[in-house]
Amino acid sequence: MNDADVSKQIQQMARFIRQEAEEKANEISVSAEEEFNIEKLQILEAEKKRIRQEFVRKTKQVDIRRKIEYSMQLNASRIKALQAQDDIVNSMKESACKQLLRVSNNKKEYRKLLKDLIVQSLIRLKEPAVLLRCREVDRKIVESVLDDACRLYAAKAQVHAPDVTIDTTVYLPPPPKSPDSHEPFCSGGVVMASKDGKIFFENTLDARLDVAFRKKLPEIRKQLLGKVGA
């Protein structure tokens, strides 16, 4: 084999090797591109999944916040409604208190009322000896009706007339000095106790108003709720 043949064979082998190399490189390129596309698709799907999960999470957070805000607003509205009802109830009681203060202005009616309150207190206490406390401004009226009240009680209870002592050292609070006064005051009535102080009965106009108001409060609130609902 001469040099020309050898050179020719070498060139053929070189072309064959180059062709195989190109084919192999092409296969590698195609494979790499396929792997790249697969990996890119996987990354894309993973990112889409992450975004969807994040969207769901944030949507839930927004929904939770909305529910919390709605609940807070609802509670605030309920509190405002209850406060408004309390304000109305308190204003009603304040109005009643002001009307009570005018009861003692009618001396004739107030005199009769004091006698009835004393009789009622004696019936509740059922004691032979009693200490009576009143407002200082009511002392003369109480003294004027006390004997009649004791006789009336004795007749009703079929007992001896009790020994009632008017406390002249400690009086109930006086009427308010002004409508805006915040000092302790009493609208009238009496407080009575057994001589040993163990039995006590508060029969002032203010105490009776408190009792009546507590009893009527459910009915008052029901009427208020009815008006609000209407």
DRENLUM-205380 format. One line per field, with one value per residue (C-alpha): residue number from 1; chain; x negated, z negated, y. Coordinates in steps of 0.5 Angstrom, whole numbers, plus 2048, in hexadecimal, padded with zeros to 3 digits. Layout:
% residues N
i: NUM,... $
ch: A,... $
xx: X,... $
zz: Z,... $
yy: Y,... $
//
This chain:
% residues 230
i: 1,2,3,4,5,6,7,8,9,10,11,12,13,14,15,16,17,18,19,20,21,22,23,24,25,26,27,28,29,30,31,32,33,34,35,36,37,38,39,40,41,42,43,44,45,46,47,48,49,50,51,52,53,54,55,56,57,58,59,60,61,62,63,64,65,66,67,68,69,70,71,72,73,74,75,76,77,78,79,80,81,82,83,84,85,86,87,88,89,90,91,92,93,94,95,96,97,98,99,100,101,102,103,104,105,106,107,108,109,110,111,112,113,114,115,116,117,118,119,120,121,122,123,124,125,126,127,128,129,130,131,132,133,134,135,136,137,138,139,140,141,142,143,144,145,146,147,148,149,150,151,152,153,154,155,156,157,158,159,160,161,162,163,164,165,166,167,168,169,170,171,172,173,174,175,176,177,178,179,180,181,182,183,184,185,186,187,188,189,190,191,192,193,194,195,196,197,198,199,200,201,202,203,204,205,206,207,208,209,210,211,212,213,214,215,216,217,218,219,220,221,222,223,224,225,226,227,228,229,230 $
ch: A,A,A,A,A,A,A,A,A,A,A,A,A,A,A,A,A,A,A,A,A,A,A,A,A,A,A,A,A,A,A,A,A,A,A,A,A,A,A,A,A,A,A,A,A,A,A,A,A,A,A,A,A,A,A,A,A,A,A,A,A,A,A,A,A,A,A,A,A,A,A,A,A,A,A,A,A,A,A,A,A,A,A,A,A,A,A,A,A,A,A,A,A,A,A,A,A,A,A,A,A,A,A,A,A,A,A,A,A,A,A,A,A,A,A,A,A,A,A,A,A,A,A,A,A,A,A,A,A,A,A,A,A,A,A,A,A,A,A,A,A,A,A,A,A,A,A,A,A,A,A,A,A,A,A,A,A,A,A,A,A,A,A,A,A,A,A,A,A,A,A,A,A,A,A,A,A,A,A,A,A,A,A,A,A,A,A,A,A,A,A,A,A,A,A,A,A,A,A,A,A,A,A,A,A,A,A,A,A,A,A,A,A,A,A,A,A,A,A,A,A,A,A,A,A,A,A,A,A,A $
xx: 800,7FD,7FD,803,807,805,807,80E,810,80E,812,818,817,816,81D,820,81E,820,827,827,825,82A,830,82E,82D,834,837,834,837,83E,83E,83B,841,846,843,843,84A,84D,849,84C,853,852,84F,855,85A,857,857,85F,860,85D,860,867,865,863,86A,86E,86A,86B,872,873,870,874,87A,878,877,87D,881,87D,87F,886,886,883,888,88E,88B,88A,891,894,890,893,89A,899,896,89C,8A1,89D,89D,8A4,8A6,8A1,8A5,8AB,8A9,8A6,8AD,8B0,8AB,8AD,8B4,8B3,8B0,8B7,8BB,8B9,8BB,8C2,8C2,8C9,8C8,8C1,8C3,8C8,8C2,8BD,8C3,8C4,8BC,8BC,8C1,8BE,8B8,8BA,8BE,8B8,8B4,8B9,8B4,8B7,8B1,8AF,8AA,8AD,8A8,8AB,8A9,8A8,8AD,8B2,8B1,8B7,8BC,8B9,8BA,8C1,8C3,8BF,8C5,8CA,8C6,8C4,8CB,8CD,8C8,8CA,8D1,8CF,8CA,8CE,8C8,8C6,8C4,8BC,8B7,8B5,8AF,8AD,8A6,8A4,89C,89C,8A1,8A2,89E,8A2,8A5,8A0,89E,89F,8A1,899,897,893,893,897,89E,8A5,8AC,8B0,8B2,8AF,8AA,8AC,8A8,8A9,8A6,8A0,89F,89F,8A6,8A6,8AB,8AA,8B0,8AE,8B1,8AA,8AA,8B1,8AF,8A9,8AD,8B3,8AE,8AA,8B1,8B3,8AC,8AD,8B4,8B1,8AB,8B0,8B4,8AE,8AC,8B3,8B2,8AB,8AD,8B3 $
zz: 800,802,7FF,803,801,7F9,7FA,7FD,7F7,7F2,7F5,7F5,7EE,7EC,7F0,7EC,7E5,7E7,7E9,7E3,7DF,7E2,7E1,7DA,7D8,7DC,7D7,7D1,7D3,7D5,7CE,7CA,7CD,7CB,7C4,7C4,7C7,7C2,7BC,7BE,7BE,7B7,7B5,7B8,7B5,7AE,7AF,7B1,7AB,7A6,7A9,7A8,7A1,7A0,7A3,79F,798,799,79B,795,791,794,793,78C,78B,78E,789,783,786,787,780,77D,780,77E,777,777,77A,774,76F,772,772,76B,768,76C,768,762,763,764,75E,75A,75C,75A,753,753,755,750,74A,74C,74C,745,742,743,73F,739,73C,73A,733,732,737,734,72D,72F,732,72D,728,72D,72E,726,725,72B,728,721,724,727,721,71C,716,710,710,716,718,71D,722,726,72A,725,729,728,721,71F,724,721,71A,71C,71F,71B,715,71B,71E,718,716,71D,71D,717,719,720,71C,716,711,70D,710,710,70D,713,712,717,718,717,717,71E,724,72B,730,732,739,73E,73E,745,74B,74D,746,745,73E,73A,73A,738,73B,735,731,72B,729,723,71F,718,712,713,71A,71C,720,725,72A,72F,731,735,73B,73F,73C,73E,745,746,744,749,74E,74D,74E,754,757,75B,75E,75F,763,767,769,76B,76F,772,774,777,77B,77E $
yy: 800,806,80D,80F,80A,80A,812,810,80B,810,815,810,80E,816,817,811,813,81A,818,814,819,81E,819,818,81F,820,81A,81E,824,822,81E,824,828,823,823,82A,82B,825,829,82F,82C,829,830,834,82F,82F,837,837,832,836,83C,839,837,83E,841,83C,83D,845,844,840,846,84B,847,846,84E,84F,84B,84E,855,853,850,856,85B,856,856,85E,85F,85A,85E,865,862,860,866,86A,866,867,86E,86E,86A,86E,875,872,870,877,87A,876,878,87F,87E,87B,881,885,880,883,88A,888,888,885,87F,87E,87E,878,875,875,872,86D,86B,86B,866,862,862,860,85A,858,858,856,858,85B,860,864,869,86E,872,878,87E,884,888,882,882,886,883,87C,87E,880,879,875,873,872,86D,869,869,867,861,85F,85E,85A,856,855,857,85C,863,862,867,86B,870,875,876,87D,87C,879,87B,878,87D,883,885,887,88E,88F,88A,889,888,881,881,87B,87D,87A,87B,87A,874,870,86B,867,862,85D,860,85B,85D,856,857,85D,85F,865,868,86E,871,870,868,867,86A,865,85F,861,863,85C,858,85C,85C,856,859,85F,85C,858,85E,862,85C,85B,863,862,85C,85F $
//
